[in-house]
Amino acid sequence: MSSAAGVFPARVWALVIPVWIAGLAAVLAATERFVQQSHSARDLAGIGALFVVSMLAERFPVQIHGVDAGGVSLGFVFATATVVLFGWEAAVIVSSAAPAVVHTLERRPLVRVAYNAAVFALGAVAAGALIAPIHGSEPLTVLAEVVTAFAALFLVDWLLVNLVLALDSGRPYLGLLGATLRQMVVPALLMASAALMLVVLWQRSPLFSVALFGPLIAIAIYQRSQFRQLRALRLALTDPLTGLGNSRQFHERLRLELLAAEEHGTPLSLVLVDLDDFKELNEALGHHGGDRALTDVGTLLRGSGEGFRLGGDEFALLLPGDDAHAAQTATQSLLERVGALDVDGHAVSASAGLATYPSPGVTRDSLLRLADGALHWAKEQGKGQARDWRLEAPERRGVKPTAPRADGDPARYRAAAGLAKAVDARDAQRGGHSDRVAELSARLAARLGGDEEIVELTRLAGTLHDLGELGVPEEILRKPGPLTDSEREALERHSGIGSRMLESLGVESVAAWVRHHHERWDGTGYPDGLAGEEIPLGARIVLVADAFDAMTSDSAHRSARSAEEALAELQRGAGTQFDPAVVAAFCKDAAA
């Protein structure tokens, strides 16, 4: 249970309250029965000793890398011994009271203290019920009692604690169960062995068992010191304010998780989170208030997956094993909990963008870029929302889009078209390229049945398709020889640059077509690796028109081809680079 400032969704309370009630009933019933029973001084001393060492175990939990709960308590060892040696009544009291006392003194949230105490109480009841039919002092009988009791305590805790975490964070319950089991299986086996040793020694002589208490606690304390040293070595990878991994650690973890996803064939979702209007919040609250907001958001991220602070008010969340649907659910839950935060009377909100690997159009190299693009789109669409990169355009939702309308400010379109002239002016050899692509695109849109408005919008997209080249160094555009990988990467960014320039000018109608006019029909294009009809039709039209004009015009890289040669090349690329229907329409128009 990790929500900051004690804010929990209603679904969490629907679990917490019944567990509280059941746990309280178990404690009251156990206390009543324990008081009514007669106990020898030796038994009372033994129960008292187990209570004391249980508190020590809670005070000094064993730190385990990857377990984000302050560590793993050896209380399982002493709770198991209590239920086997002294009955479920004593075990309920010891296992619930010891952590409740320690965690209250540590000023942990009372909601969490009460829930964990109730879970321990219910685990002790389950352990007592399961070992009740097992009687005897034979070695195998004792082994069966200890294993059964420990398994009951562990399973109840494992199931209920992960359930509340799943409800709180929105992450898949089964995924959390699997992740924690992998982390806990070895410590659980060791604790079960320690519990067996403790029971056997007590049955032989209580003094022998008391001698085991010290080494167990000493091991826990020593292990904590070793963990602190390891943690100190990792400080260079940790954000000091939130305790999350920093940007350096994020990129390393992203690399490793991508390799693991590829190796095991499991999904990996990446969520980028950015606080909305944080500058204004920081100015209103001061830096201390802003830091509190960042810390609270960091706490929420830690409870939602593997969180990182990339810098400022930017965060990242890795969700190994979560597909796109699960990631969307977890992200929406996270944003709801962020929206419920209250920092000195000021509300907090955040926007998020996510992408999942592997999925159509997402490669290892593009995952981060696509999530970042989705985040920017979420910001532009009103903030306070989560966007999957696949939903950035209506075409990606599998719904036929309504035609964009050319109802923007005409001055904006004229300004954008003027910038396109500047692109042509930079490359005198291709002078007029934008106008030629615009005319070809308009004719092709008309051939495909577009109405007058669609034809004019397509003409505009053809005019503006290379607008982003204004952001590409001139030496790359004019280089006569082959481009290096870095130069090609710089050149390929022009479609995204052009799209963002159009959005900033308020020409959103054709921004998506400009962004995607280098996508290929087979999904191997850029910037987003869209395939087939995922690519907007306007972008598919501009691609064919652009390719034809490029082939039939002189450039720094090659001499112009004839129209017949260019048409033949388009036909060869139909079904791989180009939309076959668009190529067929273009060839018909050329023959007319």
N, C-alpha and C positions, 0 to 999 in steps of 0.2 A: 504494500500500500504506500504509494510514493507521491501522491498528488501534493503539490505545494499548497501552503496556507490552509490545509484541512478541507479543500474543496474536492468533493467526489461526485461523480455522476449518480443519478438515481439508481442505475443498475447495480452499482457497488453497494449502496445501502440495502438493496433488496437481498443481498447475500449476508452482509455484515450483521444486520439486526437479528436474523434467525440464528446465526452462529453464536452471537452474544447470548441470546436467550437460552440456547441449548447448552452452551458452556457454563452459564450461571446455574442452570438446573443441575448439571453434573457436579459442580463444586458444592452446592448446597446438599445434594443427596449424599455425596461422599463424606462431607463434614459430619452430617447427622449420623451416618452409619459408623464413622470412625469414632465419634464420641461415645456411642453406645457400646462399642466393643471394649473388651479388656485388653490391655497391652502391658507386656513386661517392661521393666526399666531398660533392659538391653535392647528391646525392639524400639522403644521411644528414642533411645540414644542413637541407634542406627538410623532411624528416620530423620532425626535432627541432623546427623552428620551428612546424610545425603542431601538434605535441604541446603545446608551451608555450602557444600561443594557444588551444588547445582547453581547457586547464586554466583560462586566464583567462575563457574563455567560460562554463565551469561555475561559476567563482567569481562572475561577474557576469551572471547570466541576465537576459534581457529580461523585465520585469514586464508582464503583460497582465491587465487586469481580467477576472475570471471564471475564470482558469486557476489552480487551487489546487494548485500544485506548486512554489512558490517562483519560478516564472517559466519562460520558454521559453529553452532553451540554444541559442546560436549554434553549438554543437558540430556540428549537422547540416551547417552550411556547410563546416567544416573536414574533417569525415569524408567528405563527398562529394568534396571536392577531393583528399583523400588516396587514395581508392579509384580515382579517374580518373587521377591523375598517377603513383601509385606502386604500385598493385595492392591487392588485397583483403587480403593479408597485413599490409601496413603499416597499412591502414585498421582492421583488427581490433584491432591493438595500440594505435593512437592513440585510437580511439573508445571502447574499453573501459577502458583504463588511465587516461586523463585524468580522466573523471568519478569513477572509483574512488578515485584519489588525493585529489582535492579533497573529495569527500563524506566520506571517512574522516577527513580532517583537520578537517572541520566536525562530526565526531562524529554523523553521521546513523546511523540503525539499520543494522547490518551486513547484515541480511536485505534491506533495500531497496537498499543499495549494490551488493550482489552481483547482485541481480535486474536492476537497471538496466544494470550493466556487461555482463551476459550478453545482454540485449536488444540493446544497441549492437553487440556482437560478432556476433550472429546477423544483424542488419541489414547489417553490412559484408560478411558472407559472401554474403548474398542479392544485394547490390548488385554484388559482384564477379562472381557467376555470371551475372547478367543482362546485364552489359555486355561479358562475354567475347567474344561473337560480333561486337561492334561494333568495327571498326578503321578507322583513317584520321585525317587531320588536317584534313579539310574542315570548314568551319563547321557544316554540318548534322550531320555525324558527331559533332563535339564536343558540340553541343547535345543530340543523342540520348543520348550517354554521361552527360552531367551530369543531364539530366532523369530518365533511367532509374535512375541511382545514387541520386539524391536521393529519388525516389519509393519505391525499395526500402527505404532507411533509414527514411523517414518512416512507411511503411505497417507495417513490422515493429514499430516502436516504438508506433504508434497502436493496432494490434491487440492486442499483448501487454500493454501497460500498462493499457489499458482493460479487458482481460479479467481481470487480477488485481484491479482496482478493483471490477469487477462481482461477482466471487466473494467479495471481502472484505466489500462493503457490502450485497450482496443485490439491488442495483439491476439492471434489465434491461440486458443487454450492448448491444443495438442502440440503446437510448436513450442510453447513455453515448457510444457511437461517434458518434451524430448530434450530441450536444451539444458534444463536444470538436472535432469537425470544423468546426462553425460558428465556434467560437472561434479555430481554428488555421488556417483556409484562407488568410486574408490574410497572416499571418506566414510561413506555409510558402512562399507564392509569392515573398515578398520574400527569404527565405533561399535559395530555389532560384536566384533572379536573382543574389544575391551569390556563390553558389558558382560560377555560370557565369563571372562577372567574374573571380573568383580563378583559375580554371583557365586562362582565355584569357590573362590577364596573366602567369601563370607560364610558359605555353608560349612567350610572346613574350620575356619576360625575368623571371627569378626576383626581381630587385630590384623590378620594378614590382609584383609580387604581394605582396612583403613590405610595400610601402608601403600596401597595402590593409588589412593586419592592424590597424594603429593606428586608422584611422577606424571600422572595425567594432566594436572593443572600446570606443572612445570613445562611439559611438552607444549601445551597450548601457548604459554607465555613466551617460550623460546621461539616457537614458530612465528608468533606475532612480531618478535624483534627481527627475525629474518625477513619477514614480509615487509617490514618498514624499510629495511635496507634496500630491498628490491624496488619498493615504491619510490625511494629517494632517487634511484637510478633512472626511474621513469618520469621524474618531474619535468625533464626537458620535453616530454611529449604530452604534458598536461597543462590545461588552462588553469591558472591559479585561482581565478574567481569562482568558476563553476565546478571545478574538479573534473570536467569533461576532457576528453582527448583534444589536443589542439590540431591545427591544420596539418602539421607534419605527420602526426599519428594518423589522422584521417586518411591521408593519401596512401600511407603504408597499409592500413587496414583495408581500404578499398581495393588495393591491388591484391592482397591476400584473399579477400572474400570473393573477388572475381575469379581468381584461379580456382578456388574451392568450388564455386558454382559451376564452372566449366568442367571440372574434374568429376563432380558427382551428379551433374545434370539437375541441380536444384536451382530455384530462382533466387535472385538477390534484388531487393528493392532499395533504392536510394531516395531519401527525402531531404530536400534542402528547405530550410525554414528561415524566414527573415521577419523580424519584428516590424510592425507597421508604425510609421511615424515615431520612431524611437527618439529621433533628435528632439522633437517637441516634448516627448515624455521626459527626457533627460533634463531639458531646460526647465520644465515645470517642477520636477522633483529634486533637482540637483543630482550630482554624481552618485551620492549614496543611495538615493531612491532608484536611480537607473540601475545601479549595481544590484539592488534587491530584486528588481524585475528580471534582470539577466540570470540571477541565481535561482529564482523560482522557476523560470523557464528551463534552466539546466536540470533542475530536479525532475521536472515533468519529462524531459527527454530521456533522462537516465532510467525512468520507469517504463519507457515506451520501446526501448531497443538499445542499440549501441550508439550513444550520442556523442557529438563533437561540437566544440565551438570553433568556428573557422576564423573568427575575428569580429570585433564590434558587436553588432546585433545579428550576426549570421551564424546559423547552426546547421548541422547535418545529422542525419539519422540513418544508420545502416540496419536493414531488416533482412538478415539471411533467412532463407526458407520461405519468405512471404511473397506470394504472387501479387499481381497488380491489384486484385480485388481486396486481398487482406491488407495490403499496404495502404490502399485508399481508406479502408475502415479505420486502421490504426492512426493514420494521419488526421482524419476528420475528428476522431476522438481527442487527439492531442490538441488540435486547434480549439476545440470546445473547452478543454480544460485551461488552456491559455486564456481564452476569452473570459473565463470565470475568475481569473486572478484579480485581486484588488490591491494595489500598491498605494497606500496613503490616500485612498479615495479616488485613485485614477485607474481606469480600465486599461487592460493590455490586450492587444490583438496581434496576430501573426498571419502571414501568408506562407504557403508551402507549394513546392513543385516536386513531382516524383516521376520516376521512371524505373522500369523493371528489366533486368537482364536474366535470361535471354527472352526476348519477345520480338515480334516482327519490327524491323527497323532499328533495333537497339543492339549495338555491338559493345564490346568491352571498352573500346576507345570513346564511344559516343555517350555512354551512360551519364556521365557527369554533365556533359554539355546539354543533353536533352532535359535532365532534371532542372538545370539552371534556366533553360528556356521556358519550361513550364512555370517556374517560380516567377519569372518576369511577367509572364502572361497573367498569372494570378494577381500580381500587383496591379497590372493595368486594368483588370476587370473588376476592380472595386475593393481589393484587399480582403483580409480576414477569411480566405478560402483556400482550399487545397485543389490543385489541378494536376491531372495526369497528362504527361506530354502528348499522349495519343488523342486527347480531347481538345487540343489547342485550336482545331478548326472543325467545323461541322462535318466535313468529309470524313473525319476519323471516327465519328460516332456511328458510321454505317447508315446515316440518315441523309437523304438527298437534300443538299442545301438549297435554300432559297437564293435567288440571284441577288448578288450585292447591288446596291443602288448607288448611282452616281449623283447623290444628292449633297455632296460636300461643297465646301466653299470653292467656287471655280478658280479663285485666285490661288488656292493651295495646289490645284492640279497644274496650273500654269507655272507655278514656282518649281514644282517637281519636274515638269517637262523641261524647264530651262536648265535644271541640273543635269538632265540627260544629255543636253547639248554640250555641256561642259565635258562629259565623258567622251563624246565623239571628238571633241576638240583636242583631247590629250593624245589621241591616236589618229593622226592625220591620214595614215594609210587606210584606216577603216572608216574614214569620215562618212557620215550618213548611215552608219550601221543601225543605229537605234530607229531611225525613220523607216528603213527598209524592213526591219523585223516587225515594227508596228504595223506596216501595211500588209505584210504577209500574214501576220497573226489575225488581223481583222478579216481578211478574205477567208482565212481558214475557219474562223469562228462562224462566219456567215454560211460557209459551205456545210458546216456541221449542224446548222439549223438554229443558231443563236439569234435572238431578237436584236433590235437595233441597240438597245441599252447594253446587252452583253457584248455585242460587236465593238462598241465604243470603249467599253471597259477593257476588252482584250487588246484593242489598239493601244490604250494607255499603258497596259502592262508590258507590251512589246517595246514601247518607247522608254520605259523606266527599268527594263530588266537588268541592265548593267550599271545601275545607279551606284551600287556598292563599290564599283571599281575606283571611285573617288577616294576610297580609303585604302587602296592598294598602292604600294610604292611604284613610281613610274618605271624604275629600272626593271621591275619584274614584268610589267606589261609589255615593255619594249625588248626584253631579252630575246636575242635571235636563236639561241641554242636551247636545249632541253632544260627544264626547271629542276632545281633540287627539291628534295622532299619538303624542306621548310618553306621554300618559295611557292611550291604548289599548294601547301597548306594555307599560306597567306592569301593566295589567289582564290582558293575555294571559299574563303570567308566572305567574299564579296556579296554573295546572295543574302546572307544573313545581315550584313551591314546595310545593304540596300533596303531590306525589309524594315529594319529598325528606323532608318531615315524616313521612310514613307510613313511609318506609324507616328513618328515625331512631328511630321508635317500635317498629320490628320488625314492621310490618304490610306486609311486602313483597308479600303475596298479591294485594292489589288496587292497589298503588302504580302499576303500569303502566296499569291501566284508568283511574285518576284522571288520570295524565299525559296520556293520549291522548283524553280524552272531548271535546275540541274539534277533533279531526282530522275532515276532511271526506272523503266517499266519493271525490270527484274529486281529492284530493291537495292542495287549496288551504288546508287548515286549519293549525292550529298545535298543539304547538310544533315538530313534526318533519316536517310535510308528508307524512305517510303517506297511502296511498290504498288504496281497496278493502279486500281481506281482509288487507292488511298491518296494518290497525288491529285490535287485539284485539276480539273479539266483545263482551266486557263493556263496553268503551268505546263501541262503537257503540250498545249498548242504552241506556247512561246518556245519551248525546247526545240520543237521541229523547225519552226521558222528561224530560230537563232542558228541551228545547226546548218540549215540550207544556206543561209546568207554567209555564214563563216566559211563554208566550203567553196562558195562561188565568189569569194572576195580574196584579194591578195592580203597576206599578213606577214609578220616578221618570221613566221615558222614555215610557211609554205606558199606556193603559188596557187592562184585560183583554179578551181576545176570547172569543167563545163556543167551546164544545168543537167544534162543527161547523166553525167557521172555522179553528181550530187544526189539526184533522185534514186539512182541505183544504190548508193550508199545508205540512203534513208530506208529503202526497202530491206536491205540486208540487216539493218539494225532494228527493224520492226519486231516486236516481241521480246527484245532484250533491252535496248536502250530506249526505244520509242513505243508509244501506244500504237498498235497496228491500225486501229480505226482512224486515228489522226493522220498517220502516214498515208493511208489509202485515200483519205479525203484530200490531202495535199497533192498527191499525184494526180487525182482527177481534176483538181483546180488548175494544175500546171498544164494539163493536156487540153483544157477547155479553150 
